[in-house]
Amino acid sequence: MLFITMFCYLFFYTGRHNFGWATKAMREDLGISYTFIGWISFAMLIGYSLGQFINGNLADRFNPKYLVPIGAYLSIACNLGISFTHSPYIILVLWFLNGYFQSMAWAPGGKIIANWFKTEEQNKAFGLYTMAAGFSSAVTFGISIYITSLHLDWRMLFRLPVLLLFISATVFLIFIKASPVPLERKSKGFDFAAIKKSYSEVLGHKKFRLVCLSFGLESMARYGLIFWVPVHFLGDNWKEDPSLIWVTFLLPLGMAFGAFSFGQLSTTLFKSNYKSIFIGMLVCCGLSFLLFFMHNANLVVIGFLLIACGFFVYGPQANFWALCPQIMGRERTGTAIGTMNMCGYLFAALGEPLLGYIIEKTGNTKFLFLVISIICLLSASIMYLIKEER
């Protein structure tokens, strides 16, 4: 069941990480600013954040087998809608809705994993699950880079990649089993008292709130890299030197390997999810700072820094997800994952227009690496304080 869930999520990002690759051509075609592009990305992340808050609890109450494919099919519809419109405001609305529909997968998938694995196995399981998300970024980057290199219209970035999502969601719907034992029907309708109790327990837990704050900053750094690194390397001369865009593929590749590795490192080397997260974010802070000064270095250096940055910015996510059932218990796993992811995407959403504004004002995309370095340092500092309190 883990591998079926991973297979489905492997192609989920084809419905949202494609946007950064369409940004430059979309901006030129529709005559919009980078700041407005940042607000479009903000809208998607807010939709995703809102959806996580809602769908995490739904995963605890209803069969996650159906939530995931429903979200996938509706996300595909939004992508196709964007590919046919010429209005930036319609794109903003559809991208917001797409964010909500994309949010219907992660927490339900995490609930399935929590149902199938014991506590001592969850770090490894969530590491593999997070690795699938990392490879999903790599798959989307690879497809998007290929489409871009063929000089196809930017609208094709919203039509072709999501075909893989349609296939994987259908496979998931047919073969997945949400739990090794039959799921109990919690109620015939919405039990608002039970829902209120779930959120009260999760939001009222001080340590969990601090972990969510650190996760929010980690997500802001991660999405800042995912969204703006393609913009940085899609300069005026990329057509003369296509290697400039292919090197960006190393960023999500590093993320994928980081997710799997940190799931193992937290139990074998660091002996703690808290320490693992702290070290990962601190190292990413240093790497981002180096990228700020070395963004024009040779491709070997840039490639190494990008893959290492991806490894350390995304790897700790496996530890964050494992903390959800460990802090809040298995019964609150869906609500905890949804709440944490809501916090993460809320912070990521706030970061997009901020980075767009900074790039617009400075006239240089290299400043995104400096801002991300500061964000990573803040995330690491919070985890250090939590680690010291334990």
C-alpha positions in Angstrom: 0.0 0.0 0.0 2.9 2.3 0.7 4.2 1.9 -2.9 0.8 2.4 -4.4 0.5 5.7 -2.4 4.0 6.7 -3.5 3.3 5.9 -7.1 0.2 8.2 -7.0 2.0 11.0 -5.3 5.0 10.6 -7.7 3.0 12.5 -10.4 0.9 14.8 -8.2 3.3 17.7 -8.6 2.8 17.7 -12.4 -0.4 19.7 -11.5 1.4 22.5 -9.6 5.2 22.5 -9.9 4.8 23.1 -13.6 3.8 26.8 -13.0 7.4 28.1 -12.4 8.4 26.9 -15.9 5.5 28.8 -17.5 6.2 32.0 -15.6 8.6 33.8 -18.0 6.6 33.1 -21.2 3.3 33.7 -19.4 4.6 37.1 -18.2 5.6 38.1 -21.7 2.5 36.8 -23.4 0.0 38.3 -20.9 2.0 41.4 -20.0 2.0 41.0 -16.3 4.6 41.8 -13.7 6.7 39.4 -11.5 4.9 40.8 -8.5 1.5 39.7 -10.0 3.1 36.3 -10.9 4.0 36.1 -7.2 0.4 36.7 -6.2 -0.8 34.0 -8.5 1.5 31.6 -6.8 0.4 33.0 -3.5 -3.2 32.2 -4.4 -2.4 28.5 -5.1 -0.5 28.2 -1.9 -3.3 29.8 0.1 -5.8 27.4 -1.5 -3.5 24.5 -0.6 -3.1 25.8 2.9 -6.9 26.1 3.4 -7.4 22.7 1.9 -4.9 21.1 4.2 -6.7 22.5 7.3 -10.0 21.0 6.0 -8.9 17.8 4.3 -6.6 16.6 7.1 -9.6 16.2 9.4 -11.6 14.6 6.6 -8.9 12.0 6.2 -9.5 11.1 9.9 -13.2 10.8 9.3 -13.7 9.4 5.8 -12.1 6.8 3.6 -8.9 8.5 2.1 -9.1 6.1 -0.9 -11.6 8.5 -2.5 -10.2 11.8 -1.4 -6.9 11.4 -3.3 -8.3 10.7 -6.8 -11.1 13.3 -6.5 -8.5 15.9 -5.8 -6.3 14.7 -8.7 -9.1 14.8 -11.3 -10.3 18.3 -10.2 -6.6 19.5 -10.3 -6.3 18.3 -13.8 -9.4 20.2 -14.8 -8.0 23.4 -13.3 -4.7 23.0 -15.2 -6.6 22.5 -18.5 -8.7 25.5 -17.8 -5.6 27.7 -17.3 -4.2 26.4 -20.6 -7.2 27.9 -22.5 -7.6 31.3 -20.8 -6.1 34.6 -21.7 -7.0 36.4 -18.5 -4.5 36.6 -15.7 -7.3 37.0 -13.2 -9.0 33.8 -14.3 -5.6 32.1 -14.0 -5.3 33.4 -10.4 -8.7 32.0 -9.5 -8.1 28.7 -11.2 -4.7 28.4 -9.6 -6.3 29.1 -6.2 -8.8 26.3 -6.7 -6.0 24.0 -8.0 -4.2 24.5 -4.7 -7.3 23.4 -2.8 -7.7 20.3 -5.0 -4.0 19.4 -4.8 -4.3 19.5 -1.0 -6.7 16.5 -1.0 -3.8 14.0 -1.4 -1.0 14.5 1.2 -2.8 14.1 4.5 -5.0 11.3 3.3 -1.9 9.5 2.0 -0.2 10.1 5.3 -3.3 8.6 7.1 -3.0 5.5 5.0 0.7 5.1 5.9 -0.1 5.6 9.7 -2.8 2.9 9.4 -0.4 0.4 7.9 2.8 1.0 9.9 3.7 0.7 13.5 5.3 3.7 15.3 8.9 2.3 15.1 8.4 1.9 11.3 6.9 5.2 10.6 10.1 7.2 10.1 11.2 4.9 7.3 7.7 4.9 5.8 7.3 8.6 5.9 10.8 9.0 4.5 9.8 6.9 1.5 6.5 8.8 1.1 8.3 12.1 1.2 10.9 10.8 -1.2 8.1 10.2 -3.7 7.1 13.8 -3.3 10.7 14.8 -3.9 10.9 12.7 -7.0 7.5 14.1 -8.1 9.2 17.5 -8.2 12.1 15.9 -10.2 9.6 14.3 -12.7 7.8 17.6 -13.1 11.0 19.6 -13.6 12.3 17.0 -16.1 9.1 17.1 -18.2 8.8 20.9 -18.0 12.5 21.4 -19.0 11.9 19.1 -22.0 8.8 20.9 -23.1 10.6 24.3 -22.6 13.6 23.1 -24.6 11.3 22.1 -27.5 10.1 25.8 -27.5 6.4 24.7 -27.2 3.8 27.2 -26.1 3.7 27.7 -22.3 0.2 26.5 -22.3 1.4 23.0 -23.0 3.0 22.9 -19.6 -0.6 22.8 -18.2 -1.8 20.1 -20.6 0.9 17.4 -21.1 2.4 16.7 -17.6 -1.0 16.2 -15.9 -1.7 13.2 -18.2 0.6 11.2 -15.9 -1.4 12.4 -12.8 -4.6 11.0 -14.4 -3.0 7.6 -14.9 -1.5 7.4 -11.4 -4.7 8.6 -9.6 -6.7 6.0 -11.5 -4.3 3.2 -10.5 -4.5 4.4 -6.8 -8.3 4.4 -6.9 -8.4 0.8 -8.2 -5.8 -0.8 -6.0 -5.4 1.1 -2.7 -6.7 -0.3 0.6 -6.8 2.4 3.2 -6.2 0.2 6.2 -5.3 -3.4 7.1 -8.5 -3.6 9.0 -12.0 -2.4 7.9 -12.4 1.3 8.6 -15.1 2.2 11.1 -17.6 4.7 10.0 -17.2 7.5 12.5 -20.6 9.0 11.8 -23.3 9.4 9.1 -22.6 13.1 8.9 -20.4 15.8 10.4 -20.0 15.5 14.1 -19.0 19.1 14.8 -18.2 18.4 18.5 -15.7 15.7 17.5 -14.2 18.0 14.8 -13.8 20.8 17.3 -12.2 18.5 19.8 -9.7 17.2 17.2 -8.6 20.7 16.2 -8.6 21.9 19.8 -6.2 19.1 20.8 -3.9 19.7 17.9 -3.9 23.5 18.0 -3.6 23.5 21.8 -0.4 21.5 21.9 2.4 24.0 22.5 5.3 21.9 21.1 3.3 21.0 18.0 2.6 24.7 17.4 6.4 25.4 17.5 7.1 22.5 15.2 4.5 23.9 12.8 6.2 27.3 12.9 9.6 25.8 12.0 7.9 23.7 9.3 6.3 26.9 7.9 9.7 28.5 7.5 11.1 25.3 5.9 8.2 25.3 3.4 8.8 29.0 2.6 12.4 28.2 1.8 11.5 25.1 -0.2 8.9 26.8 -2.4 11.1 29.8 -2.8 13.6 27.6 -4.4 11.2 25.5 -6.4 9.3 28.4 -7.9 12.1 31.0 -8.4 15.1 28.9 -9.3 13.7 28.2 -12.8 13.1 32.0 -13.2 16.7 32.7 -12.1 18.1 30.3 -14.7 15.7 31.1 -17.5 17.7 34.2 -18.3 18.0 36.0 -21.6 20.7 33.6 -22.9 19.3 30.2 -21.9 18.5 29.3 -25.5 22.2 29.7 -26.4 23.2 27.5 -23.4 20.4 25.0 -22.6 22.6 23.5 -19.9 21.6 26.5 -17.7 18.0 25.1 -17.4 18.9 21.4 -17.2 21.2 22.0 -14.2 18.1 23.1 -12.3 16.9 19.5 -12.4 19.5 18.7 -9.7 17.5 20.8 -7.2 14.4 18.4 -7.0 16.7 15.4 -7.4 18.5 16.5 -4.3 15.2 16.9 -2.6 14.1 13.4 -3.4 17.3 11.8 -2.0 17.2 14.1 1.0 13.7 12.9 1.9 14.7 9.3 1.9 18.0 9.8 3.6 16.7 11.9 6.5 14.1 9.3 7.3 17.1 7.0 7.9 19.5 9.5 9.4 17.1 10.6 12.1 17.1 7.1 13.6 20.6 5.9 12.9 22.9 9.0 13.1 21.0 11.8 14.8 18.8 9.7 17.1 16.2 12.4 17.0 13.8 14.0 14.6 14.4 17.4 16.2 18.1 17.3 15.9 17.8 16.0 12.3 15.6 18.9 11.3 17.9 21.4 13.1 21.0 20.2 11.3 19.3 20.0 7.9 18.0 23.6 8.0 21.3 25.0 9.3 23.3 23.4 6.5 20.8 24.7 3.9 21.2 28.2 5.4 24.9 28.0 4.6 24.4 26.5 1.1 21.9 29.2 0.1 24.3 31.9 1.4 27.0 30.4 -0.9 24.6 30.4 -3.9 24.0 34.1 -3.3 27.7 34.8 -3.9 28.4 32.0 -6.4 25.2 32.1 -8.6 27.4 32.8 -11.7 30.0 30.1 -11.0 30.7 27.2 -13.4 28.0 24.6 -13.9 29.8 22.0 -11.8 29.8 24.3 -8.7 26.2 25.4 -9.4 25.1 21.8 -9.8 26.7 20.7 -6.6 25.2 23.6 -4.6 21.7 23.0 -6.1 21.6 19.3 -5.4 23.0 19.8 -1.9 20.6 22.7 -1.2 17.6 20.5 -2.3 18.9 17.6 -0.2 19.0 19.7 3.0 16.0 21.9 2.5 13.6 19.0 1.8 15.1 16.1 3.7 13.9 17.3 7.1 10.3 17.1 5.9 10.4 13.3 6.4 11.1 14.1 10.1 8.4 16.7 10.4 5.7 14.2 9.1 6.9 11.5 11.5 6.5 13.9 14.4 2.7 14.2 13.7 1.7 10.8 14.9 4.5 10.8 17.5 3.3 14.0 19.1 -0.4 13.8 18.5 -1.1 10.1 18.3 -2.4 7.9 15.5 -6.1 9.0 15.9 -5.1 12.6 15.3 -2.6 11.9 12.5 -4.7 13.3 9.6 -5.7 16.4 11.5 -2.1 17.0 12.6 -0.6 16.5 9.1 -3.3 18.7 7.6 -2.7 21.5 10.2 1.1 21.3 9.8 0.8 21.4 6.0 -1.6 24.3 6.2 1.0 26.2 8.3 3.7 25.3 5.8 1.8 26.4 2.7 0.5 29.6 4.5 4.1 30.6 5.1 5.1 29.5 1.5 2.3 31.6 0.2 3.4 34.7 2.1 7.0 34.2 0.7 6.0 34.2 -3.0 4.9 37.8 -3.4 7.7 38.9 -1.1 10.3 37.3 -3.2 8.7 38.6 -6.4 8.7 42.1 -4.9 12.4 41.8 -3.9 13.4 40.6 -7.4 11.3 43.3 -9.0 12.9 46.1 -6.9 16.5 44.8 -7.0 16.3 43.7 -10.6 18.4 40.6 -9.8 17.0 37.2 -9.0 20.2 36.2 -7.0 18.7 37.9 -3.9 16.2 35.1 -3.5 19.2 32.9 -2.2 20.0 35.5 0.5 16.4 35.7 1.7 16.1 31.9 1.7 19.3 31.6 3.8 17.8 33.8 6.4 14.5 31.8 6.4 16.4 28.5 6.9 18.3 30.0 9.8 15.1 31.0 11.5 13.6 27.5 11.0 16.8 25.9 12.5 16.7 28.3 15.5 13.2 27.3 16.4 14.0 23.6 16.3 17.1 24.2 18.4 14.9 25.8 21.1 12.4 22.8 21.0 15.3 20.4 21.1 16.7 22.1 24.2 13.3 22.0 26.0 12.9 18.3 25.5 
